[in-house]
Amino acid sequence: MDQSFGKKEKLKSKILITQLFEEGKGISVYPLKLIYLSTEKQEISIKSAVTVSKRNFKSAVD
């Protein structure tokens, strides 16, 4: 069973990532933080990105 994100599910656009951090709303429940941005456009599907602090995880695959 493939448990990876497909190409259409990954948030990769620098413009959209910047917009997400500038205009997005957030929910925080330690140790997780969710930042989201609602849109009215029908053609945009749900996309996600994951970041992890290097302080806690030195290797990207841990």
GIRACOR-V732685 format. One record per pair of residues at least 6 apart in sequence whose C-alpha atoms are under 6 Angstrom apart, sorted by the first residue. I is the first residue (numbers start at 0). J is the second residue. Records with the same first field share a line. If there is no record, write none. Layout:
# GIRACOR-V732685
I->J + J
This chain:
# GIRACOR-V732685
8->46
9->46 + 47
10->46 + 47 + 48
19->36
23->34 + 35 + 36
24->34 + 35
25->33 + 34
26->32 + 33
